């Protein structure tokens, strides 16, 4: 009396009863880890959104510059602004970019340019506040990432190794799978490293708890093991992959041509049709807990730490380093290249100011 997986090769030498339970297989893995948020300030938007914002700055700036410099009509409001010196194209693009950081603008405008600028400000307000709200969510609510999300992903990598129990239906499945299939790739690792194969279920769980292994096993058994480990330790040390595969039936074993086979089959069908199996599952199966239903303890808002601002400090460091480098290059240039020209320019400026002062004193006198 035990739960044997019904397989074809076993059925050739014994008789199975009707399956009293259909059991899928899944993968036991270490719990999800908090996603690295070094570039959290870029995560509120996808790269496509960032690209569109950059393109909008490149497009709106030249359009605004064209409306100002190629208009023959004076603006109705503040017409004296037209008397100011024309601004280069780069200034308008720079002004549009600064609007995204809530900076004002004193550039010359015509009425069409003012209308475009007003719409651009509305666009900037929407982008800024959308970004701010999303950034707060990304920083305060941790995002967890699983090591493995599917059997295919597990088979196509070697960072996380895997194991399963020897001399089981899984062992037969993976060892006899057709070449090139996902099941064959799973069995290939065990053929290359046979010492990874475990002989007991507890060995498989212990391998997962080390943090770099996965254990392939029936889902129900893993559900019970996760609950037991949670009750024992109070921590979410285990997790499961959401994908289910290799659904197999469980039955009891009788000798071939047993006189009791028909009796067992009838009773199993009666219990299934009466709903007893469903009642027993609801009564005895593990209830959803913090690990299986809530995704672990790392949920909800949390205080911000230094690691949450590493990306921000990195940007500040890049800007500071660039400014210092520009200052050094400027000093080198004026010391070795432009020193004489700079001194000559200063002498002319001083003489001009001195002449203006003499003229002012003479006129006043």
C-alpha positions, 0 to 999 in steps of 0.5 A, a space after each residue: 500500500 503505497 503511492 506508486 507512479 503508474 508507468 508503462 514499463 512497470 505495468 508489464 510485470 504488475 497490475 495497477 489499480 485505477 489512478 486515485 490521484 493525478 499528480 503533476 511534477 514541479 521544481 523545488 528551488 531556493 526562495 526568490 531574491 530581491 532584484 538588484 536596483 542599482 539602476 532603479 532611477 531608470 526602471 520606472 520607464 522602459 528603454 522605449 519610453 526613454 527613447 521617445 522622451 529623448 526624441 521628443 526633446 530633439 523634435 520640439 526644440 528645433 520646431 520651436 526655434 523655427 517658429 521664433 526665428 522664421 516668423 515675420 510677425 511680432 508677438 501680441 504679448 511682450 513684443 519687445 522680446 523680438 528685439 532681443 538677440 536671436 538664440 541658437 538652435 541648441 538653446 531651444 533644445 536645451 530649454 526643452 530638456 530643462 523643462 523636464 527638470 522643472 526649470 524655467 525658460 527666458 528664450 525669445 518666443 512668438 505666439 505659435 512658439 508660446 502655444 507649443 511651449 505651453 503644450 510642452 510644459 503639460 507634457 513635461 508635468 505628466 512625464 515628471 509626476 508619472 516618473 516620480 510615482 513609479 520611482 517611489 514604488 520601485 524603491 519602496 516595494 522590493 521586486 523579487 526574481 526567481 532563479 528559475 521560471 520553467 523547466 526549459 530555462 533550467 535545462 538551458 543553463 548551468 548556473 543552477 544545477 539540479 537533481 532528482 531521486 534515483 530509480 523513480 519515474 523521473 529517473 526513467 523519464 529523463 534517462 530514456 527521453 529522445 535526444 534533443 528534447 528538454 527531458 533529455 537535456 535534464 537527464 544529460 547533466 546527471 549522465 555527466 555528473 552522476 554524483 548529483 543524483 540523490 537516493 532520498 527526498 531529504 537529500 534533494 531538499 538539503 541540496 536546495 537549501 544550499 542555495 545553488 541546486 534545484 530538486 525535481 519532485 511531485 508537487 504534493 510532496 513539495 507542498 508538504 515539505 515547504 509547510 514543514 520547513 516553514 513551521 520548523 524554521 519560521 522562514 521561507 527557505 524554499 520555493 517552487 517553479 510555477 510551471 507544472 509538467 509530467 502529470 502522472 497517475 498514482 495507483 496501488 500495486 497488485 500481482 498480475 491477474 489478481 482476483 482483487 484488482 476489479 474490487 479495488 478499481 470499483 471502490 476507487 471509482 466510487 470514492 472519486 465520484 462521491 467526492 471523497 478525494 476532493 474532501 480529503 485534499 481540502 482537509 489534509 493538504 497544506 493551507 496557503 501560508 506566507 511562503 506559498 501565497 504571499 511570496 515571502 516576507 519581502 512584500 510591502 513598503 520598506 525603509 530605503 537603504 544606501 543600496 537603493 541610492 547607489 545608482 543616484 550616487 553613481 550619476 552624481 559621481 560621474 557628473 562630479 568627475 566630469 566637472 573636475 576633468 573639465 576644470 583640469 583641462 581648462 587650467 592646462 589649456 590656459 597655462 600652456 596654450 592660451 595663456 598669452 592670448 588670455 593675458 593680451 585680452 585682459 590687457 585690452 579690456 583693462 585699457 578699455 575700462 580705464 579709458 572709459 573712466 577717464 572720459 567719464 571723469 573729464 566729462 563730469 569735470 
